Amino acid sequence: MASSIQAIRGMNDILPIDTAVWQTVEAMIRSVLDSYCYQEIRLPILEKTELFNRSIGEATDVVEKEMYTFLDRNEDSLTLRPEGTAGCVRAGLENGLLYNQIQRLWYQGPFFRYERPQKGRYRQFHQVGVEAFGLQGPDIDAEIILLFANLLHKLGLSEKVNLEINSLGSTQSRAAYREKLVSYLETRKDELDADSQRRLLVNPLRILDSKNPAMQELIEAAPKLIDHIDAESKEHFDTLLQILDSAKVAYTINPRLVRGLDYYTKTVFEWVTTELGAQGTVCAGGRYDGLVELLGGKPTPALGFAIGMERLILLESQQINLTEETTADIFIINTDIQSYTTAIKIADELRVHFPAERVMVNCGGGSFKNQFKRADKSGAKIALILGEDEIKNQSVSIKFLREEHAQVSLKEDELITFCKNYF
């Protein structure tokens, strides 16, 4: 016997019992984004590798270690997208959406990184990305933060996720801070772990993000970026915090919250939880005012965030009771080809008149007893019975599966009226 083929490690199946939670959360996200006037854009899963080398940075772990990259038949280097912002900017530039225009966009789908899989972190993972272009004031920063806060409220997760926020300042003020930080770290270089010693040369701000317990005292004593930002960025940040205070959105200023690439400016934020172990970031975002220009466009203010769907689903699963899997509202029992033909005709009529109700027709034959077992297992509220007598009399019998009502018999042309009253 041939051995069975299993899924790739870190690339997981989402089974029917789990998709109920996914569909609930996805519908809520779509509803909230629509209420804020964000428009969906659908992006390719494959992009040219150069797009990510330029946008993410060749010296980052994502580009160096984590991307799924290969040569196609034309010897072009292609990459399965590890994140969504670069592709969204590329699409905006290529299709003329960004120049002198305001755009509020969102996208969703799978992304890919070669990482060590663990709870909340997978090699194929799903994100919803939200991006806004052409607006440079703190008001749009506040809008996208409030948008996610609104979503958390609707999902009942506000108490489980906390907002951390910081400002990176301008490119110029951050460059000056970087020099101060490197000078400080050089004096304590022997205390840096191997990863931080490598970052000291190419991406020193990311050292502040280290989770190594042995380096926490060193990091706490480092100069704080927010103490070195320029006056315009300070005003931007203060105004943003005033708006959040007015909207009663709680936050913590985290001076260690950084991004390592130069095109990030001003606001950065993360929504974090303590309920998922090491993978506690549920949503991360901020301003990237330099990225559009880096990818060939005109200077364009931009910001956005990405929601880690697996992590949001793990939190939301605790809120939803999935004790009973329901696949149907109406189950139609039939006995032979003639009654099956009538059953599918009735099912189609019901689907037209009652699009919110799910109608399942029994397939595969079986005794009445076995069909009733299938009907009960489906979670249906009622079973419609098309036996020999019903076909002869052009009628249908109705058995109530979840309520204590006597079975009733109706003419076929009375069924729609009955269902209107029942549902």
VOBA-546923 format. One record per residue (C-alpha): residue number from 1; chain; y, z, x. Coordinates in steps of 0.001 Angstrom, whole numbers, padded with zeros to 6 digits. Each point is the difference from the previous one (the first is absolute). Layout:
+-----+-------+---------+---------+---------+
:   n : chain :      py :      pz :      px :
+-----+-------+---------+---------+---------+
: NUM :     A :       Y :       Z :       X :
...
+-----+-------+---------+---------+---------+
***
This chain:
+-----+-------+---------+---------+---------+
:   n : chain :      py :      pz :      px :
+-----+-------+---------+---------+---------+
:   1 :     A :  000000 :  000000 :  000000 :
:   2 :     A :  003429 : -000933 :  001338 :
:   3 :     A :  002335 :  002900 :  000716 :
:   4 :     A :  002861 :  000473 : -002454 :
:   5 :     A :  003535 : -000986 :  000987 :
:   6 :     A :  002598 :  002739 : -000245 :
:   7 :     A :  003794 : -000068 : -000159 :
:   8 :     A :  001981 :  000053 :  003229 :
:   9 :     A :  000827 :  003534 :  001094 :
:  10 :     A :  003388 :  001003 : -001367 :
:  11 :     A :  000031 : -002786 : -002615 :
:  12 :     A : -001038 :  001604 : -003253 :
:  13 :     A : -001129 : -001123 : -003440 :
:  14 :     A :  002058 :  001285 : -002925 :
:  15 :     A : -002567 :  000586 : -002729 :
:  16 :     A :  000603 : -000323 : -003767 :
:  17 :     A :  000194 :  003775 : -000537 :
:  18 :     A :  002782 :  000159 :  002617 :
:  19 :     A :  001956 : -003040 : -001156 :
:  20 :     A :  001060 :  001909 : -003118 :
:  21 :     A :  002229 :  002171 :  002200 :
:  22 :     A :  001217 : -003006 :  002008 :
:  23 :     A :  000950 : -001863 : -003174 :
:  24 :     A :  001845 :  003028 : -001374 :
:  25 :     A :  002019 :  000461 :  003185 :
:  26 :     A :  000660 : -003724 :  000491 :
:  27 :     A :  001239 : -000345 : -003579 :
:  28 :     A :  002325 :  002968 :  000481 :
:  29 :     A :  001372 : -001428 :  003274 :
:  30 :     A :  000604 : -003392 : -001598 :
:  31 :     A :  001757 :  001646 : -002946 :
:  32 :     A :  002314 :  002080 :  002229 :
:  33 :     A :  000849 : -002935 :  002275 :
:  34 :     A :  000753 : -002177 : -003003 :
:  35 :     A :  002293 :  002692 : -001426 :
:  36 :     A :  001968 : -000079 :  003288 :
:  37 :     A :  000220 : -003847 : -000113 :
:  38 :     A : -002195 : -000655 :  003066 :
:  39 :     A : -001790 : -003361 : -000065 :
:  40 :     A : -003537 : -000609 :  001225 :
:  41 :     A : -000611 : -002363 :  002934 :
:  42 :     A : -003544 : -000990 :  000988 :
:  43 :     A : -000587 : -000481 :  003712 :
:  44 :     A : -002822 : -001527 :  002110 :
:  45 :     A : -002556 :  002320 :  001564 :
:  46 :     A : -000028 : -002142 :  003181 :
:  47 :     A :  003128 : -000565 :  002101 :
:  48 :     A :  000728 : -001386 :  003444 :
:  49 :     A : -000606 :  002692 :  002610 :
:  50 :     A :  003483 : -000573 :  001437 :
:  51 :     A :  001525 :  001426 : -003183 :
:  52 :     A : -001497 :  003425 :  000672 :
:  53 :     A :  000483 : -000129 :  003772 :
:  54 :     A :  003721 : -000453 : -000586 :
:  55 :     A :  000436 :  002346 : -002962 :
:  56 :     A : -002330 :  002872 :  000856 :
:  57 :     A :  000450 : -000207 :  003767 :
:  58 :     A : -002508 : -001084 :  002631 :
:  59 :     A : -000017 :  003480 :  001574 :
:  60 :     A : -001037 :  001793 : -003194 :
:  61 :     A : -003506 :  001265 : -000750 :
:  62 :     A : -000198 : -002285 : -003040 :
:  63 :     A :  000460 : -003170 :  002041 :
:  64 :     A : -001842 :  001188 :  003107 :
:  65 :     A : -003068 :  001533 : -001647 :
:  66 :     A : -000166 : -000294 : -003763 :
:  67 :     A :  000622 : -003571 : -001189 :
:  68 :     A : -002769 : -002323 : -001166 :
:  69 :     A :  001011 : -003141 :  001899 :
:  70 :     A : -001919 : -003242 :  000550 :
:  71 :     A :  000442 : -003680 :  000879 :
:  72 :     A : -000544 : -002522 : -002787 :
:  73 :     A : -001397 : -003515 :  000476 :
:  74 :     A :  003392 : -001260 :  001151 :
:  75 :     A :  000132 :  002755 :  002654 :
:  76 :     A :  002844 :  001693 : -001881 :
:  77 :     A :  000031 :  003777 :  000273 :
:  78 :     A : -000170 :  001577 : -003474 :
:  79 :     A : -000037 :  003645 : -001075 :
:  80 :     A : -001112 :  001833 : -003115 :
:  81 :     A :  003199 :  001740 : -001058 :
:  82 :     A :  000205 :  003615 :  001264 :
:  83 :     A :  003167 :  000697 : -002055 :
:  84 :     A :  002172 : -001784 : -002569 :
:  85 :     A :  003655 :  000130 :  001007 :
:  86 :     A : -000203 : -002725 :  002649 :
:  87 :     A : -001698 : -002417 : -002409 :
:  88 :     A :  002549 :  000768 : -002712 :
:  89 :     A :  002889 : -000725 :  002387 :
:  90 :     A : -001710 : -003188 :  001180 :
:  91 :     A : -000451 : -001157 : -003613 :
:  92 :     A :  003613 :  000866 : -000829 :
:  93 :     A :  001320 : -002012 :  002946 :
:  94 :     A : -002347 : -002934 : -000519 :
:  95 :     A :  000871 : -000298 : -003691 :
:  96 :     A :  003743 :  000631 :  000229 :
:  97 :     A : -000016 :  003352 : -001795 :
:  98 :     A :  001956 :  002141 :  002445 :
:  99 :     A :  003170 : -001678 :  001246 :
: 100 :     A :  003034 :  001510 : -001757 :
: 101 :     A : -002233 :  001176 : -002835 :
: 102 :     A : -001151 :  003304 : -001415 :
: 103 :     A : -003750 :  000191 : -000555 :
: 104 :     A : -002149 :  002813 : -001343 :
: 105 :     A : -003649 : -000912 :  000626 :
: 106 :     A : -003433 :  001605 : -000092 :
: 107 :     A : -003544 : -001038 :  000873 :
: 108 :     A : -003485 :  001460 :  000034 :
: 109 :     A : -003406 : -000711 :  001487 :
: 110 :     A : -002413 :  000673 :  002863 :
: 111 :     A :  001031 :  000500 :  003634 :
: 112 :     A : -002111 :  000283 :  003128 :
: 113 :     A : -000008 :  002141 :  003141 :
: 114 :     A : -002823 :  000759 :  002399 :
: 115 :     A :  000157 :  003797 : -000032 :
: 116 :     A : -002533 :  002815 : -000036 :
: 117 :     A : -000743 :  000416 : -003712 :
: 118 :     A :  000477 :  003406 : -001598 :
: 119 :     A :  001054 :  001373 : -003374 :
: 120 :     A :  003165 : -001827 : -001054 :
: 121 :     A : -000080 : -002445 :  002934 :
: 122 :     A : -002098 : -003150 : -000081 :
: 123 :     A : -000263 : -003350 :  001760 :
: 124 :     A :  000700 : -001827 : -003236 :
: 125 :     A :  002555 :  001991 : -001952 :
: 126 :     A :  002381 : -000738 : -002869 :
: 127 :     A :  003743 :  000373 : -000195 :
: 128 :     A :  002849 : -000595 : -002381 :
: 129 :     A :  003111 : -001031 :  001918 :
: 130 :     A :  003557 :  000163 : -001337 :
: 131 :     A :  002862 : -001784 :  001828 :
: 132 :     A :  003733 : -000387 : -000706 :
: 133 :     A :  002205 : -002517 :  001858 :
: 134 :     A :  003748 : -000559 :  000218 :
: 135 :     A :  001206 :  003552 : -000745 :
: 136 :     A :  001295 :  002301 :  002709 :
: 137 :     A :  001325 :  003093 : -001761 :
: 138 :     A : -001797 :  003326 : -000505 :
: 139 :     A : -000235 : -000722 : -003727 :
: 140 :     A : -002925 : -002402 :  000455 :
: 141 :     A : -001680 :  002495 :  002356 :
: 142 :     A :  000253 :  002542 : -002796 :
: 143 :     A : -001288 : -002484 : -002585 :
: 144 :     A : -003298 : -000701 :  001728 :
: 145 :     A : -000552 :  003695 :  000745 :
: 146 :     A :  000699 :  000863 : -003642 :
: 147 :     A : -002307 : -002827 : -001077 :
: 148 :     A : -002957 :  001604 :  001767 :
: 149 :     A :  001019 :  003453 : -001215 :
: 150 :     A : -000061 : -001392 : -003553 :
: 151 :     A : -003466 : -001441 :  000573 :
: 152 :     A : -001292 :  003343 :  001300 :
: 153 :     A :  001388 :  001718 : -003089 :
: 154 :     A : -001723 : -002450 : -002352 :
: 155 :     A : -003295 :  000449 :  001874 :
: 156 :     A :  000311 :  003787 : -000120 :
: 157 :     A :  000061 :  000271 :  003806 :
: 158 :     A :  003522 :  001293 :  000660 :
: 159 :     A : -001271 :  003432 :  001062 :
: 160 :     A : -002593 : -001452 :  002386 :
: 161 :     A :  002234 : -002258 :  002107 :
: 162 :     A :  003101 :  000950 :  002007 :
: 163 :     A :  002831 : -002191 :  001291 :
: 164 :     A :  000910 :  000115 :  003698 :
: 165 :     A :  003086 : -001905 :  001117 :
: 166 :     A :  001998 : -000739 :  003156 :
: 167 :     A :  002599 : -002414 :  001377 :
: 168 :     A : -000528 : -002168 :  003074 :
: 169 :     A :  003658 : -000918 :  000299 :
: 170 :     A :  001115 : -003406 :  001269 :
: 171 :     A : -001755 : -002056 :  002658 :
: 172 :     A :  002700 :  001004 :  002489 :
: 173 :     A : -000077 :  003743 : -000695 :
: 174 :     A : -003786 :  000010 :  000078 :
: 175 :     A :  000001 : -001759 :  003370 :
: 176 :     A :  002263 :  002738 :  001379 :
: 177 :     A : -002278 :  002670 : -001503 :
: 178 :     A : -003037 : -001713 :  001496 :
: 179 :     A :  001474 :  000461 :  003480 :
: 180 :     A :  000507 :  003735 : -000655 :
: 181 :     A : -003526 :  000329 : -001371 :
: 182 :     A : -001585 : -001806 :  002955 :
: 183 :     A :  001969 :  002179 :  002438 :
: 184 :     A : -001288 :  003122 : -001755 :
: 185 :     A : -003609 : -001244 : -000129 :
: 186 :     A :  000082 : -001002 :  003669 :
: 187 :     A :  000690 :  003635 :  000885 :
: 188 :     A : -003204 :  000998 : -001836 :
: 189 :     A : -002088 : -003054 :  000717 :
: 190 :     A : -002980 :  002025 :  001209 :
: 191 :     A : -000299 :  001531 : -003487 :
: 192 :     A : -000293 : -003392 : -001740 :
: 193 :     A : -003428 : -001194 : -001092 :
: 194 :     A : -001239 : -003422 :  001110 :
: 195 :     A :  001171 : -001749 : -003166 :
: 196 :     A :  003504 :  001473 :  000285 :
: 197 :     A :  000266 : -000887 :  003684 :
: 198 :     A : -000703 : -003619 : -000951 :
: 199 :     A :  002552 :  000158 : -002823 :
: 200 :     A :  002602 :  001461 :  002326 :
: 201 :     A :  000313 : -003413 :  001623 :
: 202 :     A :  000021 : -002201 : -003120 :
: 203 :     A :  000610 :  002039 : -003154 :
: 204 :     A :  001229 :  003530 :  000798 :
: 205 :     A :  001208 :  000866 : -003522 :
: 206 :     A : -003595 : -000151 : -001234 :
: 207 :     A : -000828 :  002977 :  002226 :
: 208 :     A :  001906 :  002107 : -002531 :
: 209 :     A : -002639 : -001040 : -002544 :
: 210 :     A : -002912 :  001363 :  002052 :
: 211 :     A : -002453 :  002251 : -001862 :
: 212 :     A : -001458 :  001443 :  003221 :
: 213 :     A :  000233 :  003819 : -000414 :
: 214 :     A :  000477 :  000471 :  003733 :
: 215 :     A :  003266 : -001973 : -000099 :
: 216 :     A :  001680 :  001580 : -003007 :
: 217 :     A :  002099 :  002510 :  001935 :
: 218 :     A :  001216 : -002773 :  002324 :
: 219 :     A :  000930 : -002201 : -002965 :
: 220 :     A :  001788 :  002815 : -001840 :
: 221 :     A :  002166 :  000597 :  003053 :
: 222 :     A :  000939 : -003687 :  000360 :
: 223 :     A :  003507 : -001225 : -000885 :
: 224 :     A :  000299 : -000765 : -003750 :
: 225 :     A :  000760 : -003606 : -000907 :
: 226 :     A :  002034 :  000999 : -003047 :
: 227 :     A :  002399 :  001927 :  002292 :
: 228 :     A :  000808 : -003221 :  001882 :
: 229 :     A :  000511 : -002576 : -002767 :
: 230 :     A :  003317 : -001854 : -000370 :
: 231 :     A :  002692 :  001007 : -002514 :
: 232 :     A : -000656 : -002891 : -002417 :
: 233 :     A : -003720 :  000783 : -000145 :
: 234 :     A :  000784 :  003700 : -000481 :
: 235 :     A :  002232 : -000828 : -002989 :
: 236 :     A : -002702 : -002311 : -001409 :
: 237 :     A : -002600 :  002758 :  000314 :
: 238 :     A :  002210 :  002728 : -001445 :
: 239 :     A :  000830 : -002157 : -003031 :
: 240 :     A : -003693 : -000744 : -000549 :
: 241 :     A : -000807 :  003717 :  000060 :
: 242 :     A :  002804 :  000677 : -002490 :
: 243 :     A : -001512 : -002537 : -002409 :
: 244 :     A : -003469 :  001542 :  000384 :
: 245 :     A :  001433 :  003475 : -000567 :
: 246 :     A :  001777 : -001212 : -003133 :
: 247 :     A : -003261 : -001554 : -001257 :
: 248 :     A : -001837 :  003267 :  000789 :
: 249 :     A : -002425 : -001671 :  002404 :
: 250 :     A : -001238 :  002606 :  002478 :
: 251 :     A : -000287 : -001039 :  003646 :
: 252 :     A : -000408 :  001331 :  003524 :
: 253 :     A :  001960 : -001431 :  002926 :
: 254 :     A : -002624 : -000673 :  002664 :
: 255 :     A :  001669 : -000739 :  003371 :
: 256 :     A : -003361 : -001150 :  001401 :
: 257 :     A : -000357 : -002780 : -002567 :
: 258 :     A :  000658 : -003197 :  001988 :
: 259 :     A : -000869 : -003673 :  000325 :
: 260 :     A : -000562 : -001461 :  003422 :
: 261 :     A :  001506 : -003490 : -000386 :
: 262 :     A :  003643 : -000939 :  000458 :
: 263 :     A :  000423 : -001842 : -003292 :
: 264 :     A : -000414 :  003255 : -001952 :
: 265 :     A :  003350 :  001633 : -000774 :
: 266 :     A :  001394 :  002937 : -001945 :
: 267 :     A : -002229 :  001347 : -002789 :
: 268 :     A : -003709 :  000661 :  000525 :
: 269 :     A : -002147 :  002007 : -002397 :
: 270 :     A : -003577 :  000944 : -000820 :
: 271 :     A : -001661 :  001607 : -002993 :
: 272 :     A : -002750 :  002284 :  001316 :
: 273 :     A : -002688 :  002236 : -001449 :
: 274 :     A : -002120 :  002822 :  001398 :
: 275 :     A : -002939 : -000783 : -002295 :
: 276 :     A : -001539 : -002929 :  001893 :
: 277 :     A : -000603 :  001494 :  003432 :
: 278 :     A :  001295 : -001915 :  003001 :
: 279 :     A :  000994 : -003087 : -002010 :
: 280 :     A :  002847 :  001654 : -001876 :
: 281 :     A :  002581 : -002804 : -000222 :
: 282 :     A : -000140 : -001536 : -003476 :
: 283 :     A :  003143 : -002149 :  000240 :
: 284 :     A :  002175 : -000922 :  002997 :
: 285 :     A :  003176 : -002025 :  000238 :
: 286 :     A :  003484 : -000472 :  001313 :
: 287 :     A :  002668 : -002454 :  001104 :
: 288 :     A : -000775 : -002972 :  002232 :
: 289 :     A :  003392 : -001709 :  000163 :
: 290 :     A : -000931 : -001918 :  003172 :
: 291 :     A : -003297 : -001561 : -001064 :
: 292 :     A :  001253 : -003046 : -001908 :
: 293 :     A :  002043 : -001100 :  003010 :
: 294 :     A : -002925 :  000710 :  002350 :
: 295 :     A : -002144 : -002402 : -002044 :
: 296 :     A :  002569 : -002798 :  000092 :
: 297 :     A :  002375 :  000750 : -002883 :
: 298 :     A :  003625 :  001069 : -000212 :
: 299 :     A :  000756 :  003737 :  000346 :
: 300 :     A : -001099 :  001506 : -003326 :
: 301 :     A : -000128 :  003637 : -001086 :
: 302 :     A : -003458 :  000889 : -001264 :
: 303 :     A : -002194 :  002960 : -000817 :
: 304 :     A : -003255 :  000780 : -001729 :
: 305 :     A : -003109 :  002116 : -000188 :
: 306 :     A : -003771 : -000339 : -000227 :
: 307 :     A : -002310 :  002095 : -002171 :
: 308 :     A : -003481 :  000716 :  001353 :
: 309 :     A : -002015 : -000668 : -003137 :
: 310 :     A : -003227 :  001672 :  001123 :
: 311 :     A :  001905 :  003210 :  000703 :
: 312 :     A :  001918 : -000159 : -003268 :
: 313 :     A : -003284 : -000635 : -001842 :
: 314 :     A : -001652 :  002983 :  001687 :
: 315 :     A :  002816 :  002197 : -001305 :
: 316 :     A :  000038 : -001558 : -003458 :
: 317 :     A : -003791 :  000276 : -000361 :
: 318 :     A :  000493 :  003758 : -000136 :
: 319 :     A :  002199 : -000485 : -003090 :
: 320 :     A : -002285 : -002318 : -002022 :
: 321 :     A : -003202 :  001062 : -001761 :
: 322 :     A : -002625 : -002709 :  000494 :
: 323 :     A : -002923 :  001875 : -001552 :
: 324 :     A : -000745 : -002837 : -002441 :
: 325 :     A : -000026 : -003626 :  001023 :
: 326 :     A :  001092 : -002150 : -002935 :
: 327 :     A : -000436 : -003771 :  000098 :
: 328 :     A :  000272 : -000970 : -003684 :
: 329 :     A :  001658 :  000977 : -003275 :
: 330 :     A : -002156 : -002182 : -002268 :
: 331 :     A : -003648 : -000845 :  000700 :
: 332 :     A : -001705 : -002776 : -002023 :
: 333 :     A : -003750 :  000304 : -000551 :
: 334 :     A : -001980 : -003167 : -000825 :
: 335 :     A : -003660 : -000946 : -000389 :
: 336 :     A : -000495 : -003716 :  000731 :
: 337 :     A :  001798 : -003210 :  000948 :
: 338 :     A :  001410 : -000484 : -003497 :
: 339 :     A :  001467 :  003512 : -000158 :
: 340 :     A :  001198 : -000291 :  003625 :
: 341 :     A :  001906 : -003189 : -000931 :
: 342 :     A :  001688 :  001887 : -002845 :
: 343 :     A :  000637 :  002966 :  002321 :
: 344 :     A :  001921 : -002021 :  002572 :
: 345 :     A :  002083 : -001621 : -002754 :
: 346 :     A :  000905 :  003431 : -001418 :
: 347 :     A :  000692 :  001369 :  003510 :
: 348 :     A :  002475 : -002786 :  000746 :
: 349 :     A :  001822 :  000591 : -003293 :
: 350 :     A :  000248 :  003720 :  000788 :
: 351 :     A :  001353 : -000697 :  003508 :
: 352 :     A :  002707 : -002239 : -001467 :
: 353 :     A :  001073 :  002533 : -002636 :
: 354 :     A : -000444 :  003128 :  002156 :
: 355 :     A :  000725 : -000892 :  003642 :
: 356 :     A :  000206 :  003671 :  001000 :
: 357 :     A : -003580 :  000661 : -001131 :
: 358 :     A : -003016 : -000873 :  002161 :
: 359 :     A : -002852 : -001789 : -001768 :
: 360 :     A : -003498 : -000222 :  001480 :
: 361 :     A : -002769 : -002155 : -001496 :
: 362 :     A : -003552 :  001061 :  000786 :
: 363 :     A : -001752 : -002503 :  002251 :
: 364 :     A : -003622 : -000009 :  001118 :
: 365 :     A : -001580 :  000828 : -003358 :
: 366 :     A : -001748 :  003305 : -000539 :
: 367 :     A : -000964 :  002164 : -002937 :
: 368 :     A :  002593 :  001630 : -002244 :
: 369 :     A : -000784 :  003308 :  001711 :
: 370 :     A :  000679 : -001360 :  003489 :
: 371 :     A :  003134 : -001800 : -001148 :
: 372 :     A :  001366 :  003207 : -001517 :
: 373 :     A : -000640 :  001728 :  003343 :
: 374 :     A :  002034 : -002717 :  001733 :
: 375 :     A :  002750 :  000340 : -002600 :
: 376 :     A :  000148 :  003776 :  000511 :
: 377 :     A :  000012 : -000353 :  003806 :
: 378 :     A :  002873 : -002503 : -000182 :
: 379 :     A :  002231 :  002660 : -001548 :
: 380 :     A :  000711 : -002167 : -003058 :
: 381 :     A :  001507 :  001648 : -003064 :
: 382 :     A : -001876 : -002175 : -002479 :
: 383 :     A : -003049 : -002276 :  000001 :
: 384 :     A : -000018 : -003127 : -002154 :
: 385 :     A : -003531 : -000858 : -001144 :
: 386 :     A : -001077 : -003580 : -000685 :
: 387 :     A : -003612 :  000208 : -001156 :
: 388 :     A : -002033 : -002338 : -002155 :
: 389 :     A :  001422 :  001362 : -003269 :
: 390 :     A :  003594 : -000142 :  001250 :
: 391 :     A : -000350 : -003633 :  001082 :
: 392 :     A : -001561 : -000932 : -003359 :
: 393 :     A :  002827 :  001726 : -001936 :
: 394 :     A :  002818 : -001030 :  002410 :
: 395 :     A :  000799 :  003660 :  000503 :
: 396 :     A :  000206 :  002499 :  002850 :
: 397 :     A : -001070 :  003655 :  000132 :
: 398 :     A :  002168 :  002497 :  001873 :
: 399 :     A : -001407 :  003117 :  001684 :
: 400 :     A :  002440 :  002621 :  001284 :
: 401 :     A : -001107 :  001166 :  003454 :
: 402 :     A :  002555 :  002732 :  000721 :
: 403 :     A :  000747 :  001331 : -003502 :
: 404 :     A : -001994 :  001486 : -002869 :
: 405 :     A :  000431 : -002787 : -002570 :
: 406 :     A : -002628 : -001708 : -002117 :
: 407 :     A : -000953 : -003545 :  000992 :
: 408 :     A :  001857 : -002630 : -002059 :
: 409 :     A : -000642 : -003634 : -000838 :
: 410 :     A :  002717 : -002653 : -000383 :
: 411 :     A :  000274 : -003715 : -000567 :
: 412 :     A :  000846 : -001846 :  003225 :
: 413 :     A :  003429 : -000972 : -001351 :
: 414 :     A :  000828 :  003689 : -000623 :
: 415 :     A : -000616 :  001044 :  003617 :
: 416 :     A :  003490 : -000790 :  001347 :
: 417 :     A :  001663 :  002099 : -002714 :
: 418 :     A : -002400 :  002878 :  000693 :
: 419 :     A :  000750 : -000078 :  003740 :
: 420 :     A :  003760 : -000111 : -000617 :
: 421 :     A : -000299 :  003247 : -001942 :
: 422 :     A : -002491 :  001584 :  002396 :
: 423 :     A :  001666 : -000787 :  003331 :
+-----+-------+---------+---------+---------+
***
